Amino acid sequence: MYLTGSRGGHGRRGCLAENGQPMSQLIHGALTQRILGCFFQVHRELGAGFLESVYAKSLLIALGDEGIRAKAEVPIDVYFRGTRVGAFRADMIVESTVLLELKAGIALDPSSQPQMLNYLRATRLEVGLILYFGARPTFKRFVMNNDHKVLP
């Protein structure tokens, strides 16, 4: 099961999920709100048009400056019936809690959403954010509870 929130409004009142609920009241909401603050800072300072790798390095710096631990290009194994069948690299995992997928380009590719859901399904992480560094910064928040997963 998952929930999405998109097209962030970021201001003094903070971010709201699609249902109007404050982010701080959602699972890992306080952390995702801080991550989104860093995301908007990076976009404000760099603007649109750079490669994902530039945004990833910049976001790592911004998160670190806020005292938030993050790891980039984290390898994650995928299992089927207890057997390792593949692997992928998560763009970033923050505080061992939130999975980030960074996107840059002309438009956000619709395949990003199923990709994020698969990444969450393959891990014990329950919250993921797609951060799109386009002309207008956009994010999508996903939640997939572990009780809805088959994990090794």
KAWOTA-V400391 format. One record per backbone hydrogen bond with DSSP energy under -1.0 kcal/mol. NH is the residue of the N-H (numbers start at 1). CO is the residue of the C=O. If there is no record, write none. Layout:
# KAWOTA-V400391
NH&CO  NH&CO
This chain:
# KAWOTA-V400391
14&11  17&21  20&17  23&15  25&22  26&23  29&26  32&28  33&29  34&30  35&31  36&32  37&33  38&34  39&35  40&36  41&37  42&38  43&39  44&40  45&41  46&42  47&43  55&51  56&52  57&53  58&54  59&55  60&56  61&57  62&58  63&59  64&60  65&61  66&62  67&64  68&63  71&93  73&91  74&90  76&88  78&86  80&83  83&80  85&78  86&78  88&76  90&74  92&100  93&71  94&98  95&69  97&94  98&94  99&127  100&92  101&129  103&131  112&109  113&110  115&111  116&112  117&113  118&114  119&115  120&116  121&117  122&118  123&120  128&142  129&99  130&140  131&101  132&138  133&103  134&132  138&132  140&130  141&5  142&128  144&126  148&145  149&146
